[in-house]
Amino acid sequence: MDPRHTPGYSAEVRMSLAVNGHVFSIAAMSPGRVVLRDAIDHPPAEGEITLSIDGVRQQWRVHLIDGIVARREYTPIRRASSEINGQSAG
């Protein structure tokens, strides 16, 4: 039986943000923002979000509008208009 259809099943979800060689674990994500674990200050840049649910990966590019501010609760993002995984990100 497929475990995804078993009562009490919980999906394995992994989220990360890669920016200029740094990979940050994402604690939470919603439209227009991410909450990073162990954030460090970083200037505005383009990054790449990877979302994996039960081993199925999706990736898309984002702009860090204000960069990353370690003391801020969340990091504002805007989806970039390039393609990853053959899908339009814009």
C-alpha positions in Angstrom: 0.0 0.0 0.0 1.3 3.5 -0.9 2.2 5.2 2.4 0.7 8.5 1.1 -2.7 6.9 1.3 -2.3 5.5 4.8 -4.0 7.2 7.7 -1.5 9.3 9.7 0.9 9.7 6.7 3.1 12.8 6.8 5.0 13.9 3.7 8.7 14.5 3.8 9.1 18.2 2.9 12.5 19.9 2.4 12.9 23.6 1.5 16.0 25.6 0.8 17.3 28.8 -0.6 20.6 28.9 -2.4 22.2 32.4 -2.8 25.8 33.0 -4.0 27.1 29.7 -2.7 25.2 29.8 0.6 22.4 27.3 1.2 19.8 28.4 3.8 17.2 26.0 5.2 13.7 27.4 4.9 11.5 27.0 8.0 8.3 28.4 6.3 7.3 29.8 2.9 4.4 31.8 1.7 3.8 34.0 -1.4 6.3 36.8 -1.3 8.3 35.7 1.7 10.4 33.0 3.3 11.4 32.4 6.9 15.0 31.2 7.1 16.7 29.1 9.7 20.1 30.5 10.8 19.9 33.5 8.5 22.9 35.8 8.0 23.0 39.3 6.5 23.2 39.2 2.7 22.7 42.0 0.2 19.9 41.9 -2.4 20.6 39.2 -5.0 19.0 36.5 -7.1 18.6 33.0 -5.5 17.1 29.7 -6.1 14.4 27.9 -4.0 14.3 24.2 -4.0 11.2 22.5 -2.7 11.2 18.7 -2.3 8.0 16.8 -1.3 8.5 13.0 -0.9 11.6 13.3 -3.1 9.9 15.2 -6.0 11.8 18.4 -6.5 10.8 21.7 -7.9 13.1 24.7 -8.3 12.6 28.3 -9.2 14.6 31.5 -9.1 13.7 34.4 -6.8 14.9 37.9 -6.2 15.8 38.8 -2.6 14.2 42.3 -2.8 15.8 43.6 0.4 18.5 40.9 0.7 18.6 38.9 3.9 18.5 40.7 7.3 19.4 38.2 10.0 17.4 39.9 12.7 14.2 40.1 10.6 11.5 37.5 11.0 11.1 36.9 7.3 12.8 37.6 4.0 10.8 39.2 1.2 11.2 37.5 -2.2 9.8 38.0 -5.7 9.8 35.2 -8.3 12.3 35.8 -11.1 11.3 35.4 -14.7 13.7 32.7 -15.7 13.1 28.9 -16.1 14.2 26.0 -14.0 13.1 22.4 -14.5 11.6 23.3 -17.8 8.9 25.5 -16.2 8.5 29.2 -16.5 9.1 30.9 -13.2 7.5 34.1 -14.1 
